[in-house]
Amino acid sequence: MNNSLILTQLTIPEVRDIIRQELQGFFETQKTENHEPADRWMNLTELCEYLPNRPAKQTIYQDETIPRHKRGKHLYFLKSEIDEYLLAGKKFNQADIDSHIDNLISNK
């Protein structure tokens, strides 16, 4: 660690620009270091662990609305399709609706 002291005078916009650049660099490296592929195949056990409510296998068998692929006797699930399925069932609260309306109005 360097113990020398360097004093500079920066304006608030300059400090904001420095912080913005550092954050952009950080988030760019996070995007490139994606630990899990966006799309992968899951078996029934993996799906039960992935879903937020941790349903039983029998529940998955009975719920035919969950997107699935069947090979022989086995069911397989594509992560991207499961994510879409989960997002389609999202219930928006009033703050989400207001934010969406504000975005629509500001884009016109």
Order of alpha helices (4+ residues) and beta strands (2+ residues): alpha-beta-alpha-alpha-beta-beta-alpha-alpha
